[in-house]
């Protein structure tokens, strides 16, 4: 059979004869395969047509994927597992430290440790906690080893090594979008 001649090849003497619609389908399949193999992808085309080798009842990559599986794969590929677990702890903060302590302190940020850091304090994860008074800052500093132990039970051993407790922020006198550096601040308006 030549490339220009669309006539089907002669069947073997013992092969069943294809007639009508079956014959047309087999000719179309053979022509489609020949033209695709002969032409190949068009130069400059972005889309390359692929023909699946088989289709069946078993799941494969072409099937719809669940959102949970897709997001789980994304989290694993990007290395966000620890960050997501830590921020999940932020939402359960009152259950971990207790309701009374949680009313006076909140977790602010998490900085994962770097195992290659020269400074031993940089090798462990650091959790920054903000309190609403200096008295509670002192109290939370005393509770820090217990909180670190509870957090590592939830997150995995060694995830958090240090809790950085910070007191309340001082008042700011800056009002509006513009300010003067090294200005006297509000003192110059009192007389």
VENDASUL-V745686 format. One record per run of one state. SS is the DSSP state (~ for helix, > for strand, _ for the rest). FROM is the first residue (numbers start at 1). LEN is the number of residues. If there is no record, write none. Layout:
BEGIN
ss = [SS/SS]
from = [FROM/FROM]
len = [LEN/LEN]
END
This chain:
BEGIN
ss = [_/~/_/~/_/~/_/~/_/~/>/_/~/_/>/_/~/_/>/_/~/_]
from = [1/21/40/67/79/81/92/93/98/99/105/112/120/124/126/132/134/156/162/167/185/190]
len = [20/19/27/12/2/11/1/5/1/6/7/8/4/2/6/2/22/6/5/18/5/2]
END
